[in-house]
């Protein structure tokens, strides 16, 4: 499997699993019935769990951008050492972003977010530059 596709599979899998810790916290805090139901005044999650929930939403939002870029690079056969490195940077950045977000580490969270964005821009640059 090409590196761009492997990083896409891994980051997609990570994103797909990211809900589990904060939902487990929801079960512990609110109970199963409230977790699967629609409580009127639900008890707040632990602060780390609420931050992880937000990080998960952010991961989904960014995956919507990264996935078509990585797929386009792959389908068009435009993979290079730069796109490979960018794809791995994206994966590491997204994992770091969620960990730093949940742990309330603002500067590193922001650096990780920018790393993921920069990785996306490398893929954009390759796609635009290859079409010129």
MARBA-3410 file (N, C-alpha, C, O; in Angstrom, 1 decimal):
132
0.9,-1.2,0.0,0.0,0.0,0.0,0.9,1.2,0.0,1.9,1.3,0.7 ~ 0.5,2.2,-0.8,1.3,3.5,-0.9,1.2,4.2,0.5,0.2,4.1,1.2 ~ 2.3,4.9,0.8,2.3,5.6,2.1,1.1,6.6,2.3,0.6,6.7,3.4 ~ 0.7,7.3,1.3,-0.4,8.2,1.4,-1.7,7.5,1.8,-2.5,8.0,2.6 ~ -1.9,6.3,1.2,-3.1,5.5,1.5,-3.0,4.9,2.9,-4.0,4.8,3.6
-1.8,4.4,3.3,-1.7,3.8,4.6,-1.9,4.9,5.7,-2.6,4.6,6.7 ~ -1.4,6.1,5.5,-1.7,7.1,6.5,-3.1,7.5,6.5,-3.7,7.8,7.6 ~ -3.8,7.5,5.4,-5.2,7.7,5.3,-6.0,6.7,6.1,-6.9,7.0,6.8 ~ -5.7,5.4,5.9,-6.3,4.3,6.6,-6.1,4.5,8.1,-7.1,4.3,8.9 ~ -4.9,4.8,8.5,-4.6,4.9,9.9,-5.3,6.1,10.6,-5.9,5.9,11.6
-5.3,7.2,9.9,-5.9,8.4,10.5,-7.4,8.3,10.5,-8.1,8.7,11.4 ~ -8.0,7.6,9.5,-9.4,7.3,9.5,-9.8,6.4,10.6,-10.8,6.6,11.2 ~ -9.0,5.4,10.8,-9.3,4.4,11.9,-9.2,5.1,13.2,-10.0,4.9,14.1 ~ -8.2,5.9,13.4,-8.0,6.6,14.6,-9.2,7.5,14.9,-9.8,7.6,16.0 ~ -9.6,8.3,13.9,-10.8,9.1,14.0,-12.1,8.3,14.3,-12.9,8.8,15.1
-12.2,7.2,13.7,-13.3,6.3,13.9,-13.4,5.8,15.4,-14.5,5.5,15.9 ~ -12.3,5.7,16.0,-12.2,5.2,17.4,-12.2,6.2,18.4,-12.3,6.0,19.6 ~ -12.0,7.5,18.0,-11.7,8.6,19.0,-12.9,8.9,19.9,-12.8,9.4,21.0 ~ -14.1,8.5,19.5,-15.3,8.7,20.3,-15.4,7.8,21.6,-16.0,8.2,22.6 ~ -14.7,6.7,21.5,-14.8,5.7,22.6,-14.5,6.2,24.0,-15.3,6.1,24.9
-13.3,6.9,24.2,-13.0,7.3,25.6,-14.1,8.3,26.1,-14.4,8.2,27.3 ~ -14.5,9.3,25.3,-15.4,10.3,25.9,-16.8,9.7,26.1,-17.6,10.1,26.9 ~ -17.2,8.7,25.3,-18.5,8.1,25.5,-18.5,7.2,26.8,-19.4,7.1,27.5 ~ -17.3,6.5,27.0,-17.2,5.8,28.2,-17.3,6.7,29.4,-17.9,6.3,30.4 ~ -16.7,7.9,29.3,-16.8,8.9,30.4,-18.3,9.2,30.6,-18.8,9.4,31.7
-19.0,9.4,29.5,-20.4,9.7,29.5,-21.2,8.6,30.3,-22.1,8.9,31.1 ~ -20.9,7.4,30.0,-21.6,6.3,30.7,-21.3,6.3,32.2,-22.1,6.1,33.0 ~ -20.0,6.6,32.5,-19.6,6.6,33.9,-20.3,7.8,34.6,-20.8,7.6,35.8 ~ -20.4,8.9,34.0,-20.9,10.1,34.6,-22.5,10.1,34.6,-23.1,10.5,35.6 ~ -23.1,9.7,33.5,-24.5,9.8,33.4,-25.3,8.5,33.5,-26.5,8.5,33.7
-24.6,7.4,33.3,-25.2,6.1,33.3,-25.6,5.7,31.9,-25.7,6.6,31.0 ~ -25.9,4.5,31.7,-26.2,4.0,30.3,-27.5,4.6,29.8,-27.6,5.0,28.6 ~ -28.5,4.6,30.6,-29.8,5.1,30.1,-29.8,6.5,29.6,-30.3,6.8,28.6 ~ -29.1,7.4,30.4,-28.9,8.7,30.0,-28.0,8.9,28.7,-28.2,9.7,27.9 ~ -27.0,8.0,28.7,-26.1,8.0,27.5,-26.8,7.7,26.2,-26.5,8.3,25.2
-27.6,6.7,26.2,-28.3,6.3,25.0,-29.6,7.0,24.8,-30.3,6.9,23.7 ~ -30.1,7.8,25.8,-31.3,8.5,25.7,-31.1,9.9,25.4,-30.1,10.4,25.0 ~ -32.2,10.7,25.8,-32.2,12.2,25.5,-32.5,12.8,26.9,-33.7,13.3,27.0 ~ -31.6,12.9,27.8,-31.9,13.5,29.1,-32.2,15.0,29.0,-31.6,15.7,28.1 ~ -33.0,15.5,29.9,-33.4,16.9,29.9,-32.2,17.8,30.4,-31.9,18.8,29.7
-31.6,17.4,31.4,-30.5,18.2,32.0,-29.3,17.2,32.3,-29.1,16.8,33.4 ~ -28.6,16.9,31.2,-27.5,15.9,31.4,-26.4,16.4,32.3,-26.0,17.6,32.2 ~ -25.8,15.6,33.1,-24.7,15.9,33.9,-23.5,16.2,32.9,-23.3,15.5,32.0 ~ -22.7,17.2,33.3,-21.5,17.5,32.4,-20.5,16.4,32.4,-20.3,15.7,33.4 ~ -19.8,16.2,31.3,-18.7,15.3,31.2,-17.5,15.8,31.9,-17.4,17.0,32.3
-16.5,15.0,32.2,-15.3,15.4,32.7,-14.7,16.4,31.7,-14.9,16.2,30.5 ~ -14.0,17.4,32.2,-13.4,18.4,31.3,-12.6,17.8,30.1,-12.6,18.2,29.0 ~ -11.7,16.8,30.5,-10.9,16.1,29.4,-11.8,15.5,28.4,-11.5,15.5,27.2 ~ -12.9,14.9,28.8,-13.8,14.2,27.9,-14.5,15.2,27.0,-14.7,14.9,25.8 ~ -14.9,16.3,27.5,-15.5,17.3,26.7,-14.5,17.8,25.6,-14.9,18.1,24.5
-13.3,18.1,26.1,-12.3,18.5,25.1,-12.0,17.4,24.1,-11.8,17.8,22.9 ~ -12.0,16.2,24.5,-11.8,15.1,23.5,-12.9,15.0,22.5,-12.7,14.7,21.3 ~ -14.1,15.3,23.0,-15.3,15.3,22.1,-15.1,16.4,21.0,-15.4,16.2,19.8 ~ -14.7,17.5,21.5,-14.4,18.6,20.5,-13.3,18.3,19.6,-13.3,18.6,18.4 ~ -12.2,17.7,20.1,-11.1,17.2,19.2,-11.6,16.2,18.2,-11.1,16.3,17.0
-12.5,15.4,18.6,-13.0,14.4,17.6,-13.8,15.1,16.5,-13.6,14.8,15.3 ~ -14.6,16.1,16.8,-15.3,16.8,15.8,-14.3,17.5,14.9,-14.6,17.6,13.7 ~ -13.3,18.1,15.4,-12.3,18.8,14.6,-11.6,17.8,13.7,-11.2,18.1,12.6 ~ -11.3,16.6,14.2,-10.7,15.5,13.4,-11.5,15.1,12.2,-11.0,14.9,11.1 ~ -12.8,15.0,12.5,-13.7,14.7,11.4,-13.7,15.8,10.3,-13.7,15.6,9.1
-13.8,17.1,10.8,-13.8,18.2,9.9,-12.6,18.2,9.0,-12.7,18.5,7.8 ~ -11.4,17.9,9.6,-10.2,17.9,8.8,-10.0,16.7,8.0,-9.3,16.8,6.9 ~ -10.5,15.6,8.4,-10.5,14.4,7.6,-11.2,14.6,6.2,-10.8,14.0,5.2 ~ -12.3,15.4,6.3,-13.0,15.7,5.1,-12.2,16.4,4.0,-12.4,16.3,2.8 ~ -11.2,17.1,4.5,-10.3,17.8,3.6,-9.1,16.9,3.2,-8.8,16.8,2.0
-8.5,16.2,4.2,-7.4,15.4,3.9,-7.7,14.2,3.0,-6.9,13.9,2.0 ~ -8.8,13.5,3.2,-9.1,12.3,2.5,-9.1,12.5,1.0,-8.5,11.8,0.2 ~ -9.9,13.5,0.5,-9.9,13.6,-1.0,-8.6,14.1,-1.6,-8.2,13.7,-2.7 ~ -7.8,14.8,-0.8,-6.5,15.2,-1.3,-5.6,14.0,-1.4,-4.9,13.8,-2.4 ~ -5.5,13.2,-0.4,-4.7,12.0,-0.4,-5.2,11.0,-1.5,-4.3,10.4,-2.2
-6.5,10.8,-1.6,-7.0,10.0,-2.7,-6.6,10.5,-4.1,-6.3,9.7,-5.0 ~ -6.7,11.8,-4.2,-6.4,12.4,-5.5,-4.9,12.2,-5.9,-4.6,11.9,-7.0 ~ -4.1,12.4,-4.9,-2.6,12.2,-5.1,-2.4,10.7,-5.6,-1.7,10.5,-6.5 ~ -3.1,9.8,-4.9,-2.9,8.4,-5.2,-3.5,8.0,-6.5,-2.8,7.4,-7.4 ~ -4.7,8.4,-6.8,-5.4,8.0,-8.1,-4.6,8.6,-9.3,-4.5,8.0,-10.3
-4.1,9.8,-9.1,-3.4,10.5,-10.2,-2.0,10.1,-10.3,-1.3,10.5,-11.2 ~ -1.5,9.2,-9.4,-0.1,8.8,-9.4,0.9,9.9,-9.2,1.9,9.9,-9.8 ~ 0.5,10.8,-8.3,1.4,12.0,-8.1,2.2,11.9,-6.8,2.7,12.9,-6.3 ~ 2.2,10.7,-6.2,3.0,10.6,-5.0,4.5,10.9,-5.1,5.1,10.5,-6.1 ~ 5.0,11.6,-4.1,6.4,11.9,-4.1,6.9,11.8,-2.7,6.1,11.4,-1.8
8.2,12.0,-2.5,8.7,11.9,-1.1,8.0,13.0,-0.2,7.8,12.8,0.9 ~ 7.7,14.1,-0.8,7.0,15.2,-0.1,5.6,14.8,0.3,5.2,15.1,1.4 ~ 4.9,14.2,-0.6,3.5,13.9,-0.3,3.5,12.7,0.7,2.6,12.6,1.6 ~ 4.5,11.8,0.6,4.6,10.8,1.6,4.8,11.4,3.0,4.2,11.0,4.0 ~ 5.8,12.3,3.1,6.1,12.9,4.4,4.9,13.7,4.9,4.6,13.7,6.1
4.2,14.4,4.0,3.1,15.2,4.4,2.0,14.3,5.0,1.3,14.7,5.9 ~ 1.8,13.1,4.4,0.7,12.2,4.8,1.0,11.7,6.2,0.1,11.6,7.0 ~ 2.3,11.4,6.5,2.7,10.9,7.8,2.6,12.1,8.8,2.2,11.9,10.0 ~ 3.0,13.3,8.4,2.9,14.4,9.2,1.4,14.7,9.6,1.1,15.0,10.8 ~ 0.5,14.5,8.7,-0.9,14.7,9.0,-1.3,13.7,10.0,-2.0,14.1,11.0
-1.0,12.4,9.9,-1.4,11.4,10.9,-0.8,11.8,12.3,-1.6,11.8,13.2 ~ 0.5,12.1,12.4,1.1,12.4,13.6,0.5,13.7,14.2,0.2,13.8,15.4 ~ 0.2,14.6,13.4,-0.4,15.9,13.8,-1.8,15.7,14.4,-2.1,16.3,15.4 ~ -2.6,14.9,13.7,-4.0,14.6,14.2,-4.0,13.9,15.5,-4.8,14.2,16.4 ~ -3.1,12.9,15.6,-3.0,12.2,16.9,-2.6,13.2,18.0,-3.2,13.2,19.1
-1.5,13.9,17.7,-1.0,14.9,18.7,-2.1,15.9,19.0,-2.3,16.3,20.2 ~ -2.8,16.4,18.0,-3.9,17.4,18.3,-4.9,16.9,19.3,-5.2,17.6,20.2 ~ -5.4,15.7,19.1,-6.4,15.2,20.0,-5.8,14.9,21.4,-6.5,15.2,22.4 ~ -4.6,14.4,21.5,-4.0,14.2,22.8,-3.8,15.5,23.5,-4.1,15.6,24.7 ~ -3.2,16.5,22.8,-2.9,17.8,23.5,-4.2,18.5,23.8,-4.3,19.2,24.8
-5.2,18.4,23.0,-6.5,19.0,23.2,-7.1,18.4,24.5,-7.5,19.1,25.4 ~ -7.2,17.1,24.6,-7.8,16.4,25.8,-7.0,16.7,27.0,-7.5,16.9,28.1 ~ -5.6,16.8,26.9,-4.8,17.1,28.0,-4.7,18.6,28.4,-4.0,19.0,29.3 ~ -5.3,19.4,27.6,-5.4,20.9,27.8,-4.0,21.5,27.7,-3.5,22.2,28.6 ~ -3.3,21.2,26.6,-2.0,21.8,26.3,-2.1,22.7,25.1,-2.0,22.2,23.9
-2.5,24.0,25.3,-2.9,24.8,24.2,-1.8,25.1,23.1,-2.1,25.0,21.9 ~ -0.6,25.4,23.4,0.4,25.7,22.4,0.7,24.5,21.5,0.8,24.6,20.3 ~ 0.9,23.3,22.2,1.2,22.1,21.4,0.0,21.7,20.6,0.1,21.2,19.5 ~ -1.2,21.9,21.1,-2.4,21.6,20.3,-2.4,22.4,19.1,-2.8,21.9,18.0 ~ -2.1,23.7,19.2,-2.1,24.6,18.0,-1.0,24.2,17.0,-1.3,24.2,15.8
0.2,23.9,17.5,1.2,23.4,16.6,0.8,22.2,15.9,1.1,22.1,14.7 ~ 0.2,21.3,16.6,-0.3,20.0,15.9,-1.3,20.3,14.9,-1.3,19.8,13.8 ~ -2.2,21.2,15.2,-3.3,21.6,14.2,-2.6,22.2,13.0,-3.0,21.8,11.8 ~ -1.7,23.1,13.1,-1.0,23.8,12.0,-0.2,22.7,11.2,-0.1,22.8,10.0 ~ 0.4,21.7,11.9,1.1,20.7,11.2,0.2,19.9,10.3,0.6,19.6,9.1
-1.0,19.6,10.7,-2.0,18.9,9.9,-2.4,19.7,8.7,-2.6,19.3,7.6 ~ -2.6,21.0,9.0,-3.0,22.0,7.9,-1.9,22.1,6.9,-2.1,22.0,5.7 ~ -0.6,22.2,7.3,0.5,22.3,6.4,0.6,21.0,5.6,0.9,21.1,4.4 ~ 0.4,19.9,6.2,0.4,18.6,5.4,-0.6,18.6,4.3,-0.4,18.2,3.2 ~ -1.8,19.1,4.6,-2.9,19.3,3.6,-2.4,20.2,2.4,-2.6,19.9,1.3
-1.8,21.3,2.8,-1.3,22.2,1.8,-0.2,21.7,0.9,-0.1,22.1,-0.3 ~ 0.6,20.8,1.5,1.6,20.1,0.6,0.9,19.3,-0.5,1.4,19.3,-1.6 ~ -0.1,18.6,-0.1,-0.9,17.8,-1.1,-1.5,18.7,-2.1,-1.5,18.4,-3.3 ~ -2.1,19.8,-1.6,-2.7,20.7,-2.6,-1.7,21.3,-3.5,-1.9,21.3,-4.7 ~ -0.6,21.6,-3.0,0.5,22.2,-3.8,0.9,21.2,-4.9,1.1,21.5,-6.1
1.1,19.9,-4.5,1.4,18.9,-5.5,0.4,18.7,-6.5,0.7,18.6,-7.7 ~ -0.9,18.7,-6.1,-2.0,18.5,-7.1,-2.1,19.7,-8.0,-2.3,19.5,-9.2 ~ -2.0,20.9,-7.5,-2.0,22.1,-8.4,-0.8,22.2,-9.2,-0.9,22.5,-10.4 ~ 0.4,22.0,-8.6,1.6,22.1,-9.4,1.7,21.1,-10.5,2.3,21.3,-11.5 ~ 1.2,19.9,-10.3,1.3,18.8,-11.3,0.4,19.1,-12.5,0.6,18.6,-13.6
-0.7,19.9,-12.2,-1.6,20.2,-13.3,-1.1,21.3,-14.2,-1.7,21.6,-15.2 ~ -0.1,22.0,-13.8,0.4,23.2,-14.5,1.2,22.8,-15.7,1.7,23.6,-16.4
END
